[in-house]
Amino acid sequence: MNKLYTIQIIPENSTKIRTYRIGRVWLKLFAWLICIIAILLGIFIWKFTEINMQLASSWKLKSDNEWLMGRHNEYEAALSDLDSIYAIEAQIQNILETYLENDSNKVRSILDKNRLIHISSKKAQLDTDFEAEVSLNKQNLEVFPNMLPVMGGVISQHYSEEHKAVDFAAAMNEPIFATASGKIIFAGDKGDLGFTVEIDHGGIITRYAHLARFAPTTKQGAYVRKGEIIGFVGNTGNSNGAHLHYEVISNGNNVNPESYF
């Protein structure tokens, strides 16, 4: 026999009583339905919270990743700057090692190790022209004037049609180096150019002017090696201050020395 449950509802300030009879089975079904709805609601709230936590974590990870990428780019830039600093430091050490050394043989040894480190873009662009212009074997770099004649000097005047040379402003008595091996064809006073040294490298002549004095071994007819000290920066001749006037003459014509170093 199906048991019934009676539910009476008495409204306030009313004498009318409402009576409801509910079978036991329906009451149980209603209770189970409430439980299932509560369970599903709990699962929904739990999943919704979990998804929100994952989204928050994803946003944080994205933010952290962007920050890390920014730091990575900063580190890459810092490492690039550090590489440049190391390269500059190495060049400075080479210059200082050469500058502070008085023994010409040791100076030449230092220069032999480092003279090929720097190759200018102009020299690379004009390599084809050099082959036609220079009558020497370019593999024999010993007689190719591709190094600076004075260390630490600053170019104060560039090559032009009116000034067919490069001037290096430098301190008085700074050593001047032969930019390539060759035979000295002139070492003496050349009027406006002052004390001058000219070296024949076989098709190319280099000229060094306004010297304060010559090195003891710098004599006409002598053979000098690349990197050997041939004189010292001065202010002789028609000059307004201590500097080196440097020319490169190829097949009798002046060319821009900056194309060679």
DRENPALUM-394555 format. One record per atom (N, C-alpha, C): atom name; z, y, x; chain. Coordinates in steps of 0.02 Angstrom, whole numbers, always signed. Each point is the difference from the previous one (the first is absolute). Layout:
BEGIN
 name     pz     py     px chain
   CA      Z      Y      X     A
...
% end
This chain:
BEGIN
 name     pz     py     px chain
    N     +0    -59    +42     A
   CA     +0    +59    -42     A
    C     +0    +62    +44     A
    N    -44    +47    -16     A
   CA     -6    +61    +41     A
    C    +55    +48    -19     A
    N    +41    +18    +52     A
   CA    +54    +46    -10     A
    C    -27    +71     -2     A
    N    +33    +41    -42     A
   CA    -20    +70     -7     A
    C    +56    +45    +23     A
    N    -20    +56    +27     A
   CA    +49    +51    +19     A
    C    -12    +60    -45     A
    N    +56    +27    -25     A
   CA     -4    +56    -47     A
    C    +19    +63    +38     A
    N    -41    +52     -6     A
   CA    +13    +64    +31     A
    C     +3    +51    -55     A
    N    +56    +36     -6     A
   CA     +9    +51    -51     A
    C     +1    +69    +34     A
    N    -37    +47    -31     A
   CA     -3    +69    +26     A
    C    +26    +45    -55     A
    N    +55    +37    +15     A
   CA    +30    +44    -48     A
    C    -10    +71    +24     A
    N    -45    +39    -31     A
   CA    -11    +69    +21     A
    C    +62    +42    -14     A
    N    +10    +51    +41     A
   CA    +58    +43     -8     A
    C     -9    +43    -63     A
    N    +54    +10    -36     A
   CA     +1    +40    -61     A
    C    -46    -30    -54     A
    N     -5    -67     +1     A
   CA    -42    -33    -51     A
    C    +34    -64    -22     A
    N     -9    -17    -63     A
   CA    +30    -62    -26     A
    C    -50    -57     +0     A
    N    -62    +16    +20     A
   CA    -53    -52     -1     A
    C     +3    -39    +65     A
    N     +6    -64     -6     A
   CA     +5    -45    +59     A
    C    -66    -37     +7     A
    N    -27     +1    +60     A
   CA    -61    -37    +14     A
    C    +18    -65    +35     A
    N    -27    -54    -26     A
   CA    +16    -67    +26     A
    C    -63    -33    +24     A
    N     +3    -27    +63     A
   CA    -57    -36    +29     A
    C    +23    -69    +22     A
    N    -42    -50    -16     A
   CA    +16    -69    +21     A
    C    -53    -22    +51     A
    N    +23    -20    +58     A
   CA    -45    -21    +55     A
    C    +16    -71    +19     A
    N    -52    -40     +4     A
   CA    +10    -68    +20     A
    C    +21     -5    +74     A
    N    +34    -52    +17     A
   CA    +25     -9    +69     A
    C    -58     -6    +49     A
    N    -55    -31    -20     A
   CA    -58    -10    +45     A
    C    -30    +68    +18     A
    N     -8    +42    -53     A
   CA    -29    +66    +13     A
    C    +45    +43    +44     A
    N    +65     -7     -8     A
   CA    +46    +38    +42     A
    C     -5    -22    +73     A
    N     -7    -66    +10     A
   CA     -8    -25    +69     A
    C    -66    +24    +31     A
    N    -53     -2    -42     A
   CA    -65    +23    +26     A
    C     +3    +74    +19     A
    N    +35    +39    -41     A
   CA     +7    +71    +14     A
    C    +38    +11    +65     A
    N    +53    -40    +10     A
   CA    +40     +6    +62     A
    C    -42    -19    +61     A
    N    -38    -55     -7     A
   CA    -44    -20    +56     A
    C    -52    +54    +14     A
    N    -27    +30    -53     A
   CA    -50    +52     +9     A
    C    +29    +60    +38     A
    N    +62    +18    -19     A
   CA    +33    +55    +36     A
    C    +11    -17    +73     A
    N    +20    -62    +14     A
   CA    +11    -23    +70     A
    C    -65     +2    +40     A
    N    -54    -25    -32     A
   CA    -65     -1    +36     A
    C    -23    +71    +15     A
    N     +7    +45    -51     A
   CA    -20    +70    +10     A
    C    +41    +31    +56     A
    N    +66    -15     +1     A
   CA    +44    +27    +53     A
    C    -21    -25    +69     A
    N    -17    -66     +3     A
   CA    -21    -29    +64     A
    C    -65    +32    +24     A
    N    -49     +5    -47     A
   CA    -64    +30    +18     A
    C     +8    +73    +21     A
    N    +43    +35    -35     A
   CA    +13    +70    +18     A
    C    +31     +5    +70     A
    N    +46    -46    +13     A
   CA    +31     -1    +67     A
    C    -51    -14    +55     A
    N    -45    -51    -14     A
   CA    -52    -16    +49     A
    C    -46    +60    +11     A
    N    -18    +33    -56     A
   CA    -44    +59     +6     A
    C    +32    +55    +41     A
    N    +64    +14    -14     A
   CA    +35    +52    +38     A
    C     +4    -19    +74     A
    N    +15    -65    +14     A
   CA     +5    -23    +70     A
    C    -67     +6    +36     A
    N    -54    -21    -33     A
   CA    -67     +5    +31     A
    C    -21    +73     +9     A
    N    +15    +41    -50     A
   CA    -18    +70     +5     A
    C    +37    +33    +59     A
    N    +64    -17     +7     A
   CA    +39    +27    +56     A
    C    -28    -25    +67     A
    N    -18    -65     +2     A
   CA    -27    -28    +62     A
    C    -66    +34    +19     A
    N    -44    +12    -50     A
   CA    -64    +33    +13     A
    C    +11    +71    +25     A
    N    +47    +36    -31     A
   CA    +15    +68    +22     A
    C    +26     +0    +72     A
    N    +42    -49    +17     A
   CA    +26     -5    +68     A
    C    -57    -14    +50     A
    N    -46    -43    -20     A
   CA    -57    -15    +44     A
    C    -44    +61     +9     A
    N    -11    +37    -55     A
   CA    -41    +62     +5     A
    C    +34    +50    +45     A
    N    +66     +8     -8     A
   CA    +36    +47    +42     A
    C     -3    -22    +73     A
    N     +7    -66    +11     A
   CA     -5    -25    +69     A
    C    -70    +10    +28     A
    N    -52    -10    -43     A
   CA    -69    +10    +22     A
    C    -13    +73    +19     A
    N    +26    +46    -41     A
   CA     -9    +71    +16     A
    C    +35    +18    +65     A
    N    +60    -28     +9     A
   CA    +36    +13    +63     A
    C    -37    -28    +60     A
    N    -26    -63     -9     A
   CA    -39    -29    +55     A
    C    -62    +41    +16     A
    N    -33    +25    -52     A
   CA    -59    +43    +11     A
    C    +19    +63    +37     A
    N    +55    +30    -21     A
   CA    +24    +61    +35     A
    C    +18    -15    +72     A
    N    +35    -56    +11     A
   CA    +18    -19    +69     A
    C    -61    -15    +41     A
    N    -50    -32    -31     A
   CA    -61    -16    +36     A
    C    -38    +63    +21     A
    N     -3    +49    -46     A
   CA    -33    +64    +17     A
    C    +37    +35    +56     A
    N    +66     -3     -2     A
   CA    +40    +31    +54     A
    C    -13    -35    +67     A
    N     -1    -67     -3     A
   CA    -13    -38    +61     A
    C    -70    +14    +28     A
    N    -50     +7    -45     A
   CA    -67    +16    +23     A
    C     -2    +69    +34     A
    N    +37    +48    -30     A
   CA     +3    +65    +31     A
    C    +32     -3    +69     A
    N    +54    -38     +5     A
   CA    +33     -7    +65     A
    C    -46    -35    +50     A
    N    -37    -51    -25     A
   CA    -47    -35    +43     A
    C    -53    +47    +28     A
    N    -27    +43    -44     A
   CA    -50    +48    +23     A
    C    +30    +49    +51     A
    N    +64    +19    -11     A
   CA    +33    +44    +48     A
    C     +8    -35    +67     A
    N    +19    -64     -2     A
   CA     +8    -38    +62     A
    C    -67     -7    +37     A
    N    -54    -13    -39     A
   CA    -66     -5    +31     A
    C    -19    +65    +34     A
    N    +12    +56    -34     A
   CA    -16    +65    +30     A
    C    +43    +12    +62     A
    N    +65    -19     -4     A
   CA    +44    +10    +57     A
    C    -22    -43    +59     A
    N    -20    -62    -14     A
   CA    -24    -44    +54     A
    C    -63    +26    +31     A
    N    -45    +28    -43     A
   CA    -62    +29    +27     A
    C    +16    +59    +46     A
    N    +47    +43    -23     A
   CA    +21    +56    +42     A
    C    +32    -24    +64     A
    N    +38    -55     -5     A
   CA    +34    -27    +59     A
    C    -51    -26    +50     A
    N    -53    -33    -25     A
   CA    -53    -23    +45     A
    C    -32    +58    +36     A
    N    -12    +55    -38     A
   CA    -30    +59    +31     A
    C    +46    +29    +53     A
    N    +66     +1    -16     A
   CA    +48    +26    +49     A
    C     +1    -43    +63     A
    N     -2    -67     -9     A
   CA     -1    -44    +59     A
    C    -62    +13    +42     A
    N    -59    +10    -34     A
   CA    -61    +12    +38     A
    C     +4    +66    +38     A
    N    +26    +52    -34     A
   CA     +8    +65    +33     A
    C    +50     -6    +58     A
    N    +54    -37    -11     A
   CA    +50     -8    +53     A
    C    -31    -34    +61     A
    N    -41    -52    -13     A
   CA    -32    -35    +56     A
    C    -46    +48    +39     A
    N    -38    +42    -37     A
   CA    -44    +48    +34     A
    C    +40    +50    +40     A
    N    +57    +24    -29     A
   CA    +42    +48    +36     A
    C    +28    -32    +62     A
    N    +22    -63     -5     A
   CA    +27    -33    +59     A
    C    -52     -7    +54     A
    N    -62    -16    -21     A
   CA    -54     -5    +50     A
    C    -13    +67    +34     A
    N     +0    +54    -41     A
   CA    -12    +66    +28     A
    C    +56    +20    +47     A
    N    +63    -12    -22     A
   CA    +56    +19    +42     A
    C     +3    -41    +64     A
    N    -17    -65     -6     A
   CA     +1    -43    +59     A
    C    -51    +24    +51     A
    N    -59    +23    -26     A
   CA    -51    +26    +45     A
    C    +20    +69    +27     A
    N    +29    +41    -43     A
   CA    +16    +69    +19     A
    C    +53     +1    +54     A
    N    +50    -45     -5     A
   CA    +56     +1    +46     A
    C    -14    -38    +65     A
    N    -57    -32     +5     A
   CA    -16    -40    +59     A
    C    -43    +41    +48     A
    N    +19     +1    +63     A
   CA    -36    +39    +50     A
    C    -48    -42    +42     A
    N    +11    -65     +1     A
   CA    -42    -44    +39     A
    C    -67    -10    -37     A
    N    -56    +23    +31     A
   CA    -64     -3    -34     A
    C    -21    -72    -15     A
    N    +18    -47    +44     A
   CA    -18    -70    -13     A
    C    +36    -27    -61     A
    N    +64    +19     -7     A
   CA    +38    -22    -59     A
    C    -27    +33    -63     A
    N    -17    +65     +5     A
   CA    -29    +36    -56     A
    C    -64    -35    -23     A
    N    -42    -18    +49     A
   CA    -63    -33    -17     A
    C    +13    -67    -34     A
    N    +52    -37    +24     A
   CA    +17    -63    -31     A
    C    +22     +9    -72     A
    N    +40    +53    -13     A
   CA    +23    +15    -69     A
    C    -60    +16    -44     A
    N    -45    +42    +25     A
   CA    -57    +21    -39     A
    C    -47    -58    -14     A
    N     -7    -46    +50     A
   CA    -43    -58    -10     A
    C    +24    -43    -58     A
    N    +66     -2    -10     A
   CA    +28    -41    -53     A
    C     -8    +33    -68     A
    N     -6    +66     -3     A
   CA     +4    +35    -64     A
    C    -61    +41    -18     A
    N    -49     +7    +45     A
   CA    -54    +47    -14     A
    C    -46    -23    -56     A
    N     +2    -64    -17     A
   CA    -45    -25    -52     A
    C    +33     -4    -68     A
    N    +64    +23     -5     A
   CA    +35     -4    -64     A
    C    -32    +46    -51     A
    N    -20    +60    +22     A
   CA    -27    +49    -47     A
    C    -76     +4     +5     A
    N    -33    -10    -55     A
   CA    -73     +8     -3     A
    C    -14    +48    -58     A
    N    -27    +58    +16     A
   CA    -11    +51    -52     A
    C    -55    -20    -48     A
    N     +4    +28    -61     A
   CA    -52    -14    -50     A
    C    -67    +28    +22     A
    N     +2    +58    +35     A
   CA    -62    +29    +23     A
    C    -35    -45    +50     A
    N    +40    -30    +45     A
   CA    -29    -46    +49     A
    C    -32    -60    -35     A
    N    +35    -26    -53     A
   CA    -28    -57    -36     A
    C    -66    +19    -33     A
    N     -3    +61    -29     A
   CA    -61    +22    -34     A
    C    -57    +12    +49     A
    N    +16    +19    +61     A
   CA    -53    +18    +47     A
    C    -16    -55    +50     A
    N    +26    -60    -12     A
   CA    -14    -56    +46     A
    C    -75    -12     +8     A
    N    -36     +4    -57     A
   CA    -72    -12     +3     A
    C    -34    +53    +43     A
    N    +22    +63    -10     A
   CA    -30    +54    +40     A
    C    +16     -7    +74     A
    N    +59    -25    +15     A
   CA    +19     -9    +70     A
    C    -47    -49    +36     A
    N    -21    -52    -36     A
   CA    -42    -50    +31     A
    C    -66    +31    +24     A
    N    -27    +47    -40     A
   CA    -62    +32    +21     A
    C    +14    +57    +49     A
    N    +59    +30     -6     A
   CA    +14    +60    +40     A
    C    +29    -16    +68     A
    N    +41    -50     +4     A
   CA    +35    -15    +62     A
    C    -34    -58    +36     A
    N    -22    +12    +62     A
   CA    -35    -52    +39     A
    C    +50    -39    +42     A
    N    +44    -35    -34     A
   CA    +48    -43    +35     A
    C    +18    -57    -46     A
    N    +28    -51    +29     A
   CA    +21    -58    -38     A
    C    +66    +15    -33     A
    N     +1     +3    -68     A
   CA    +60    +21    -35     A
    C    +56    -52     +5     A
    N    -18    -61    +21     A
   CA    +52    -49    +10     A
    C    +43    +17    +61     A
    N    -29    +39    +45     A
   CA    +37    +19    +60     A
    C    +38    +65    -15     A
    N    +56     -6    -34     A
   CA    +38    +58    -22     A
    C    +33    +37    +59     A
    N     +0    -29    +58     A
   CA    +30    +32    +58     A
    C    -35    +66    +15     A
    N    -65     +5    -14     A
   CA    -37    +61    +16     A
    C    -18    +38    -64     A
    N    +35    -16    -55     A
   CA    -13    +35    -63     A
    C    +59    +46    -14     A
    N    -10    +67     -6     A
   CA    +55    +47     -6     A
    C    +30     +3    -70     A
    N    +40    -50    -18     A
   CA    +26     -5    -68     A
    C    +76    +10     -3     A
    N    +29    +34    +49     A
   CA    +72    +14     -2     A
    C    +12    +75     +8     A
    N    +60    +21    -18     A
   CA    +18    +70     +5     A
    C    +12    +19    +73     A
    N    -24    +59    +22     A
   CA     +9    +20    +70     A
    C    +70    +26    +16     A
    N    +38    +19    -52     A
   CA    +68    +25    +10     A
    C    +44    -26    -56     A
    N    +59    -25    +18     A
   CA    +45    -29    -50     A
    C    +43    +55    -30     A
    N     +8     -1    -66     A
   CA    +42    +48    -34     A
    C    -33    +67    -11     A
    N    -62     +9    +22     A
   CA    -34    +63    -10     A
    C    -25     +8    -71     A
    N     -3    +62    -23     A
   CA    -24    +14    -68     A
    C    -67    +36     +6     A
    N    -49    -21    -41     A
   CA    -66    +32     +2     A
    C     +7    +72    -26     A
    N    -13    +47    +43     A
   CA     +5    +71    -19     A
    C    -69    +29    -18     A
    N    -54    -32    +22     A
   CA    -67    +22    -19     A
    C    -46    -60     +0     A
    N    -35     -9    -56     A
   CA    -45    -57     -8     A
    C    -70    +16    +27     A
    N    -40    -52     +5     A
   CA    -68     +6    +23     A
    C    -42    +39    -51     A
    N    -45    +42    +25     A
   CA    -46    +37    -44     A
    C    -62    +18    +41     A
    N    -48    +30    -33     A
   CA    -61    +21    +35     A
    C    +16    +54    +51     A
    N    +49    +42    -15     A
   CA    +19    +53    +47     A
    C    +48    -24    +53     A
    N    +40    -51    -17     A
   CA    +50    -26    +47     A
    C    -11    -75     +6     A
    N    -40    -20    +49     A
   CA    -21    -70     +6     A
    C    +51    -40    +39     A
    N    +62     +2    -24     A
   CA    +55    -36    +32     A
    C    +57     -4    -49     A
    N    +52    -38    +20     A
   CA    +62     -3    -38     A
    C    +55    +26    +45     A
    N    +40    +47    -25     A
   CA    +56    +27    +38     A
    C    +65    -32    -24     A
    N    +40    -23    +49     A
   CA    +66    -29    -15     A
    C    +54    +48    +25     A
    N    +39    +27    -45     A
   CA    +57    +41    +19     A
    C    +56    -46    +25     A
    N    +24    +11    +60     A
   CA    +52    -42    +29     A
    C    +42    +41    +48     A
    N    +58    -26    +18     A
   CA    +44    +35    +46     A
    C    -30     +2    +69     A
    N    +17    +52    +38     A
   CA    -23     +7    +68     A
    C    +20    -62    +41     A
    N    -47    -23    +41     A
   CA    +10    -57    +46     A
    C     +7    -67    -35     A
    N    -20     -4    -63     A
   CA     -5    -66    -32     A
    C    -54    -40    +36     A
    N    +10    -66    +11     A
   CA    -51    -39    +35     A
    C    -63     -8    -42     A
    N    -58     +1    +34     A
   CA    -65    -10    -32     A
    C    -28    -66    +25     A
    N    -25    -41    -46     A
   CA    -24    -67    +17     A
    C    -76     -5     -6     A
    N    -30    -38    +45     A
   CA    -71    -15     -6     A
    C    -10    -43    -62     A
    N    -44    +20    -45     A
   CA     -9    -36    -63     A
    C    -44    -63     +9     A
    N    -29     -9    +58     A
   CA    -39    -60    +15     A
    C     -8     -4    +76     A
    N    -15    -59    +24     A
   CA    -11     -8    +72     A
    C    -67    +30    +20     A
    N     -2    +27    +61     A
   CA    -63    +29    +24     A
    C     +9    +34    +67     A
    N    -54    +33    +21     A
   CA     -1    +34    +65     A
    C     +7    +76    -11     A
    N    +44    +30    +40     A
   CA    +10    +72     -4     A
    C    -60    +35    +33     A
    N    -36    +40    -39     A
   CA    -59    +35    +27     A
    C    +15    +74    +13     A
    N    +57    +23    -24     A
   CA    +20    +69    +14     A
    C    +76     +6     -6     A
    N    +31    +34    +47     A
   CA    +72    +14     -2     A
    C    +10    +65    +37     A
    N     +5    +55    -37     A
   CA     +9    +64    +32     A
    C     +2    +56    -51     A
    N     -7    +62    +25     A
   CA     +2    +59    -43     A
    C    -69    +11    -31     A
    N     -1     +8    -66     A
   CA    -64     +8    -35     A
    C     -1    +67    -39     A
    N    +26    +53    +31     A
   CA     -4    +66    -31     A
    C    +42     +6    -62     A
    N    -32    +15    -57     A
   CA    +37     +9    -63     A
    C    +38    -62    -21     A
    N    -24    -59    +21     A
   CA    +34    -62    -17     A
    C    +59    -15    +46     A
    N     +8    +40    +52     A
   CA    +56    -11    +46     A
    C     -8    -66    +38     A
    N    +56    -29    +20     A
   CA     -2    -63    +36     A
    C    -25    -54    -48     A
    N    -54    -33    +21     A
   CA    -36    -46    -45     A
    C    -13    -66    +35     A
    N     +3    -54    -39     A
   CA    -18    -67    +25     A
    C    -55    -27    -46     A
    N    -54    -26    +31     A
   CA    -53    -32    -38     A
    C     -8    -72    +25     A
    N     -3    -46    -47     A
   CA     -4    -72    +16     A
    C    -62    -29    -32     A
    N    -39    -36    +40     A
   CA    -60    -34    -25     A
    C    +17    -72    -16     A
    N    -10    -19    -63     A
   CA    +16    -69    -21     A
    C    -63    -42     -9     A
    N    -57    +27    +22     A
   CA    -62    -37     -7     A
    C    -34    +15    -66     A
    N    -34    +57     -4     A
   CA    -31    +21    -63     A
    C    +42    +50    -38     A
    N    +65     +0    +13     A
   CA    +47    +46    -32     A
    C    +40    +35    +53     A
    N     +9    +66     -8     A
   CA    +42    +40    +46     A
    C    +56    +31    -41     A
    N    +61     -4    +26     A
   CA    +57    +35    -31     A
    C    +21    +57    +46     A
    N    +18    +55    -32     A
   CA    +20    +61    +37     A
    C    +69    +22    -23     A
    N    +44    +14    +50     A
   CA    +69    +21    -12     A
    C    +10    +67    +35     A
    N    +16    +53    -39     A
   CA     +1    +67    +29     A
    C    +66    +36    -12     A
    N    +10    +56    +39     A
   CA    +60    +43     -2     A
    C    +61    -36    +29     A
    N    -11    -48    +46     A
   CA    +56    -36    +29     A
    C    +43    +45    +44     A
    N    +65    -16     +3     A
   CA    +45    +37    +44     A
    C    -11    -23    +72     A
    N    -10    -65     +9     A
   CA    -13    -28    +66     A
    C    -28    -70     -9     A
    N    -27    -28    +54     A
   CA    -29    -67     -1     A
    C    +52    -51    +24     A
    N     -9    -63    -21     A
   CA    +40    -54    +27     A
    C    -21    -11    +73     A
    N    +44    -26    +43     A
   CA    -17     -9    +71     A
    C    -62    -42    +12     A
    N    -14    -48    -44     A
   CA    -58    -45     +9     A
    C    -63    +26    -32     A
    N     +4    +58    -33     A
   CA    -58    +28    -34     A
    C    -43    +39    +49     A
    N    -52    -32    +24     A
   CA    -46    +31    +48     A
    C    -72    -18    -20     A
    N    -46    +44    +14     A
   CA    -70    -13    -17     A
    C    -24    -63    +37     A
    N    -32    -45    -36     A
   CA    -25    -62    +28     A
    C    +48    -58    -10     A
    N    +63    +14    -18     A
   CA    +49    -54    -10     A
    C    -12    -34    -67     A
    N    +21    -63     -4     A
   CA     -6    -39    -62     A
    C    +68     -2    -33     A
    N     +3    +17    -64     A
   CA    +63     -2    -37     A
    C     -4    -52    -55     A
    N    +58    -27    -16     A
   CA     +4    -51    -53     A
    C    +23    +33    -65     A
    N    -16    -32    -54     A
   CA    +20    +24    -67     A
    C    +76     +5     -3     A
    N    +25    +57    -23     A
   CA    +72    +10     -6     A
    C    +32    +28    +62     A
    N    -38     +9    +54     A
   CA    +29    +26    +62     A
    C     +8    +76     -5     A
    N    +56    +25    +26     A
   CA    +13    +72     -1     A
    C    -48    +35    +49     A
    N    -37    +50    -26     A
   CA    -47    +36    +42     A
    C    +21    +72    +12     A
    N    +48    +25    -39     A
   CA    +22    +69     +8     A
    C    +54    +16    -50     A
    N    +14    +66     -5     A
   CA    +55    +22    -43     A
    C    -21    +62    -40     A
    N    +24     +5    -61     A
   CA    -18    +54    -45     A
    C    +19    +68    +31     A
    N    -47    +47     -5     A
   CA    +13    +66    +28     A
    C    -31    +56    -41     A
    N     -8    +57    +34     A
   CA    -24    +60    -34     A
    C    -49    +39    +45     A
    N    -38    -38    +42     A
   CA    -44    +32    +48     A
    C    -66    +20    -33     A
    N    -36    +45    +31     A
   CA    -64    +23    -27     A
    C    +11    +48    -58     A
    N    -49     +3    -45     A
   CA     +4    +44    -58     A
    C    +38    -36    -56     A
    N    +65     +8     +0     A
   CA    +43    -38    -47     A
    C    +57    +45    -24     A
    N    +20    -11    -63     A
   CA    +53    +40    -29     A
    C    +67    -36     -2     A
    N     +2    -60    +25     A
   CA    +63    -38     -1     A
    C    -12    -70    +26     A
    N    +54    -35    +15     A
   CA     -5    -67    +27     A
    C    -34    -47    -50     A
    N    -56    -29    +20     A
   CA    -34    -48    -42     A
    C    -52    -38    +41     A
    N    -26    -54    -29     A
   CA    -53    -39    +32     A
    C    -65    +10    -39     A
    N    -52    +20    +36     A
   CA    -68     +6    -29     A
    C    -36    -66    +17     A
    N    -17    -39    -51     A
   CA    -28    -67    +11     A
    C    -70     -5    -31     A
    N    -48    -21    +41     A
   CA    -70     -8    -23     A
    C    -24    -71    +11     A
    N    -46    -22    -43     A
   CA    -36    -63    +10     A
    C    -75    +17     -1     A
    N    -35    -19    +54     A
   CA    -71    +14     +7     A
    C    -38    -66     +3     A
    N    -43    -11    -48     A
   CA    -38    -62     -2     A
    C    -74    +15    +11     A
    N    -27    -30    +53     A
   CA    -71    +10    +17     A
    C    -18    +75     +4     A
    N    +46    +38    +28     A
   CA    -13    +71    +11     A
    C    +17    +45    -58     A
    N    +21    -27    -57     A
   CA    +15    +40    -60     A
    C    +74     -8    -18     A
    N    +31    +57    -17     A
   CA    +70     -2    -22     A
    C     +4    -33    -69     A
    N    +50    -44     -8     A
   CA    +13    -33    -64     A
    C    +73    +11    -18     A
    N    +16    -13    -62     A
   CA    +70    +10    -23     A
    C    +46    -53    +28     A
    N    +48    +19    +43     A
   CA    +46    -50    +29     A
    C    +40    -37    -53     A
    N    +12    +31    -58     A
   CA    +40    -34    -51     A
    C    -36    -61    -29     A
    N    -64     -6    +11     A
   CA    -37    -58    -23     A
    C    +15    -62    +42     A
    N    +33    +11    +58     A
   CA    +10    -56    +46     A
    C    +72    -26     -2     A
    N    +49    +41    -18     A
   CA    +68    -26     +0     A
    C    +29     -2    -70     A
% end
